[in-house]
Amino acid sequence: MKENEKRRRKPLTLQDKWRLDGEMYESDNNLTEEEIEQNIEKLIKIVNNNIKKKGRTQK
């Protein structure tokens, strides 16, 4: 076994994980601000429709 295989890596803190996630998201994100806003509006409509449907079935 090599020397560097024996050493354990220090575990990442939660802040490190969040920072890395943010960096990966930014590098993968090719959307414009307008496209992001449109996607958010679509998601809000979907959620609202699901809430309405759920309310109808519970009555």
Backbone as CSV, one residue per row, in Angstrom:
resi,resn,N_x,N_y,N_z,CA_x,CA_y,CA_z,C_x,C_y,C_z
1,MET,0.844,-1.180,0.000,0.000,0.000,0.000,0.891,1.246,0.000
2,LYS,0.577,2.186,-0.840,1.376,3.395,-0.928,1.128,4.276,0.293
3,GLU,2.079,5.138,0.549,1.992,6.023,1.721,0.759,6.928,1.651
4,ASN,0.487,7.496,0.472,-0.648,8.411,0.375,-1.988,7.675,0.436
5,GLU,-2.016,6.383,0.181,-3.251,5.616,0.317,-3.581,5.363,1.782
6,LYS,-2.546,5.348,2.625,-2.757,5.102,4.046,-3.367,6.317,4.744
7,ARG,-3.006,7.502,4.266,-3.508,8.719,4.901,-4.984,8.901,4.598
8,ARG,-5.694,9.339,5.597,-7.113,9.612,5.389,-7.301,11.081,5.062
9,ARG,-8.241,11.338,4.191,-8.555,12.705,3.826,-9.436,13.314,4.908
10,LYS,-9.165,14.569,5.225,-9.974,15.273,6.213,-11.389,15.419,5.650
11,PRO,-12.413,15.064,6.426,-13.782,15.180,5.907,-14.156,16.637,5.636
12,LEU,-14.962,16.825,4.606,-15.395,18.173,4.252,-16.403,18.685,5.271
13,THR,-16.326,19.967,5.535,-17.341,20.577,6.393,-18.570,20.855,5.535
14,LEU,-19.671,21.146,6.179,-20.903,21.448,5.455,-20.719,22.679,4.568
15,GLN,-20.003,23.670,5.077,-19.757,24.880,4.287,-18.929,24.558,3.045
16,ASP,-17.954,23.658,3.176,-17.155,23.250,2.013,-18.029,22.558,0.971
17,LYS,-18.929,21.699,1.431,-19.825,20.998,0.508,-20.719,21.983,-0.224
18,TRP,-21.263,22.958,0.515,-22.126,23.967,-0.111,-21.348,24.777,-1.138
19,ARG,-20.104,25.148,-0.799,-19.275,25.928,-1.717,-19.010,25.133,-2.996
20,LEU,-18.669,23.861,-2.843,-18.405,23.016,-4.011,-19.662,22.826,-4.853
21,ASP,-20.811,22.628,-4.193,-22.072,22.495,-4.924,-22.362,23.761,-5.715
22,GLY,-22.132,24.917,-5.093,-22.363,26.193,-5.772,-21.460,26.362,-6.974
23,GLU,-20.204,25.973,-6.824,-19.260,26.080,-7.939,-19.656,25.158,-9.085
24,MET,-20.088,23.949,-8.764,-20.506,23.015,-9.812,-21.763,23.531,-10.502
25,TYR,-22.706,24.074,-9.724,-23.943,24.585,-10.307,-23.642,25.743,-11.244
26,GLU,-22.777,26.659,-10.816,-22.444,27.809,-11.651,-21.749,27.386,-12.935
27,SER,-20.895,26.378,-12.873,-20.187,25.945,-14.076,-21.120,25.200,-15.037
28,ASP,-22.159,24.545,-14.506,-23.096,23.806,-15.348,-24.248,24.671,-15.851
29,ASN,-24.427,25.841,-15.266,-25.592,26.662,-15.558,-25.323,27.557,-16.763
30,ASN,-26.034,27.281,-17.856,-25.891,28.087,-19.066,-27.135,28.919,-19.335
31,LEU,-28.055,28.995,-18.377,-29.304,29.712,-18.574,-29.126,31.197,-18.297
32,THR,-29.917,32.006,-19.009,-29.920,33.439,-18.738,-30.849,33.705,-17.560
33,GLU,-30.771,34.915,-17.026,-31.640,35.298,-15.904,-33.112,35.157,-16.296
34,GLU,-33.437,35.559,-17.522,-34.819,35.495,-17.994,-35.314,34.048,-18.054
35,GLU,-34.468,33.143,-18.541,-34.843,31.731,-18.611,-35.038,31.141,-17.221
36,ILE,-34.201,31.549,-16.284,-34.341,31.068,-14.911,-35.662,31.535,-14.324
37,GLU,-36.006,32.816,-14.535,-37.274,33.349,-14.030,-38.463,32.624,-14.656
38,GLN,-38.386,32.327,-15.951,-39.466,31.599,-16.615,-39.616,30.202,-16.027
39,ASN,-38.506,29.537,-15.751,-38.564,28.201,-15.149,-39.165,28.252,-13.755
40,ILE,-38.832,29.277,-12.989,-39.401,29.427,-11.645,-40.903,29.638,-11.733
41,GLU,-41.346,30.478,-12.680,-42.784,30.715,-12.851,-43.507,29.421,-13.232
42,LYS,-42.910,28.623,-14.107,-43.505,27.339,-14.488,-43.632,26.424,-13.278
43,LEU,-42.579,26.367,-12.459,-42.619,25.520,-11.266,-43.694,25.982,-10.288
44,ILE,-43.836,27.293,-10.121,-44.861,27.824,-9.221,-46.247,27.433,-9.721
45,LYS,-46.484,27.529,-11.033,-47.776,27.135,-11.596,-48.044,25.654,-11.360
46,ILE,-47.041,24.826,-11.564,-47.197,23.381,-11.361,-47.535,23.085,-9.908
47,VAL,-46.822,23.724,-8.985,-47.075,23.501,-7.558,-48.480,23.956,-7.194
48,ASN,-48.884,25.119,-7.676,-50.229,25.622,-7.376,-51.301,24.692,-7.927
49,ASN,-51.104,24.169,-9.133,-52.064,23.229,-9.706,-52.139,21.952,-8.881
50,ASN,-50.990,21.467,-8.414,-50.977,20.263,-7.587,-51.685,20.500,-6.262
51,ILE,-51.517,21.689,-5.693,-52.196,22.016,-4.433,-53.704,22.046,-4.655
52,LYS,-54.137,22.644,-5.770,-55.572,22.699,-6.073,-56.139,21.298,-6.257
53,LYS,-55.423,20.450,-7.006,-55.882,19.076,-7.234,-55.961,18.311,-5.924
54,LYS,-54.982,18.489,-5.071,-54.959,17.793,-3.790,-56.130,18.250,-2.922
55,GLY,-56.445,19.536,-2.966,-57.561,20.078,-2.201,-58.890,19.515,-2.672
56,ARG,-59.040,19.311,-3.974,-60.287,18.753,-4.524,-60.475,17.306,-4.112
57,THR,-59.403,16.539,-4.082,-59.527,15.111,-3.771,-59.768,14.873,-2.289
58,GLN,-59.391,15.805,-1.430,-59.565,15.614,0.004,-60.966,15.971,0.471
59,LYS,-61.742,16.697,-0.325,-63.090,17.118,0.092,-64.067,15.987,0.099
